[in-house]
Amino acid sequence: MRVFAFVFLLIQSGLFAQTVGKSDTAQIPRLTFKVNSGVLLLPVKQAVAFASDIRLAPRWSVDLGAGMFFHSSLFAGTEGESYEGLRTRAGLKYHTASVGSSIFFVGLEGKYQNIRNSTIKQVFRQGQQYVELLSLERKVRTGGIALRTGWQHYLGKRKRILIEQFVGLGVDYHRVDLPLPPDAELVADEGRILTFELPAGRSRRASVLLGLHIGFVLW
């Protein structure tokens, strides 16, 4: 967190420095519609995600988004497995500076995800007397909060095409439910050094934001 705070402040100090001697003529849109293209291409958790910016004041806007997960090659790579669920997010932005057709912002973002992961696991049965392949349903609920910074570029003759890039760092709180039969015990994944699968129960992990929105100015 200390490293991120330093980078975050460094970026913002540079942005404020660029505005010295410039008039604040940029006007943030009243309403936008955009698509998060990054999550659609990410094979770990593929999703569709839509969002809108709604202006609250000359420098302030709220950013609301919703979508759904529909596949994961990592967590549902076998026939009979699936990875689906809801993803929502909401954020507050303060637009700090404008340079040409670009407007920079800092903000705070919260998110909530509710995922159903049908998965096939190896489990011990009856006191580890034998191993069985069992179809299970993991339920993964995640809430998180993050600081972020980014910039919005406006393109086209009327500056109606929007490209938004952002980065950030935060913390996610997870709750994973994995119901097993009373006599079942998961077989450990021996030989795997690194796993991205969250353990059953409650956990907390750092999260990194890196995204690209493409959209339009509606108003």
N, C-alpha and C positions, 0 to 999 in steps of 0.2 A: 504493500500500500504506500510506503514512503517513496519508493521509486516512481510509482504512478503519479503521486502527488507532485513530485518534482517535475516530471515530464509535462503533466497537465498545466502547471503554473508556467513552465517555460514556453509552451505553445501559446498560452493566452497572453503572456507578456509580449510575445512577438506580434500577435494579432493587434493588441492595443497600440503597439508602436507604429504599426502600419497606418493607423488612423490619424496620427498626429499631423495637423495641418490640412486635413481633409474635412469637407463638410459632410454631415450625415444625411445624405440625400436618399439612401436606399429605403424602400418601403417593403416590409415583409407582406406576403400575400394574406388575404383574409381566409382563404380556404384552398387546400391542395389535396390531391389524391395521388398516391404513390404505391409502388410495389417493391418489396424487398427482394431484389434479384439474387442476393447472396445465399439465402436459405434454400432457394429452389435448386441451386447447383451443389449444395453441400451433401455429399453421400452419407455422412454419419447420421444426420437427421434431416431428411428432405421434407420441405414444407412449402406451403403457399402462405404469403403474409401480405396484407394490405394495411395501409395507414393513411392518416390525414393530419395535416397541420391546421389548427384553428387559431387565428390571431385573437389575443386577449387585449393587447395594448401595443403601442408602436414598436416596442422592443421585446414583447413577451408573446409566446404562443404555447399552446398545449398540443401534444403529439399523441394521437390515439391509434392503436393498431390491433388487428385481430387476424387470425388465420388458423391453419390446421396442419399437423404433421400427417404424412401419408405413407412414409416408407423410411426404412433405415437398413442399409446394407450391412451395418455392423451388428445391430441388435435383432434384425429379422432377416438374416441372409439365407435361411433354410426354408424349403417348401413347407407350408403349414404355419409359418410364423408371420406375425404382422406387427406394425408399429404405427399407431394412430392416436390422435388426440388434439386437444385444443391448446392454442397459444394466444395469449393476450398481453398487451403492454400499454403503458401510459407514461408520458413524460412531460416535463416542463422545460421550456427552452428560454434562455435569455440571449438575444442576438446582440453580440458585442461590437461587431465592426463590419464594414462593407468596403470591398475593393473591386471596382468595376462592376461586373455582373455577379459577383459572389458575396454572400453574407455568411459570416462566421457566428457560431453559437456555442454556448456551454449549457449544460443542463443536468437534470436528475431524471432517471428512468426507473420505473418499477415494472415487474412482469409476473405473470402467473401462467403455469403450464399444467395440464392434466392429461397424462398419456397412459394408454392401455397397450401393453406390450405382450402379445401372445408369443410365448417362447417355448422351445423344447430343451429340457435339461436332463442331464444324467443325475439320478438320485439313488442313494442307497435305500433299501427297504428291509424292514424287519431286522433291525439291529445290524445292518451291513452284511446280511446274508447273501444278497444279490443286488445287482445294479439294473435299473430300469430307465428307459427313456420315457419321460413324463411331460405332457403338454400342460404348461402353467400360464397364468396370466399375471404379469407384473403390473402394478399400478404405481406410476411415478408422478407425484405432485411436487411442483417446484415454485417457490416464490423468491423473488430476488430484487435487489436494488443496486443501482450503479451510477457512477458519475460518467459523463461522456462529453466529448467535444467534437465538432465537425464543421462542415461548411456546405452551403447550398449554392449550386451554380444554376443560373437561368439562361437558357439558350433560345434561339429562334428570333425571328423578326420582332415579335411582340413579347419576347421573354416569357413564354408560357411553358416551355419544356424545362422540367426540373430534374437535376441530378444532385443527389445528396450523399455525401460520404461522412462516416463518423467512426470514432474509436472510443473505447472506454474501458473501465475496470470496476468491478463490483463484487458482491458476494451473493451466492445462491443458497437457499435453505431447501433441502430435499426431504421428502418422506416417501419411502418405497415399501409397498406392501407386496409380499410374495407368499401367498397361502400354500402350505404344503400339507399332505396327509400326515396324521399323527406319527406314523412310523417312518417317515421319509426324512432323508438328510442329503443336502446337496453334495455332489462329488466336486472336490476342489479342482480347479483348472491348473494342473501341474505343468510346469515348464513355461507358463505365461508370466513374463516379467511385468508387463504393463497391461492393465485392464481399464476400460473406460466405463464399465458397468457399475452403477451405484450399488452399494450394499443395502440389504434390507434394513429397514428402520429409518432413523433420522440422521442426517448428516449435513455438513456445511462445507462449501468449497468456493474458492475464488472463481470469478467468471471474467472473461474477456469479451468485449464487444468489438466487432469489426464488420461494418455493413455498407451496402450500397443500395440506395433507393433511386428508382427511376419513376418519374410521374409527370403530372401536369398541374398547372395553376388553374383552378376552376373559377376563382374570383379574386 
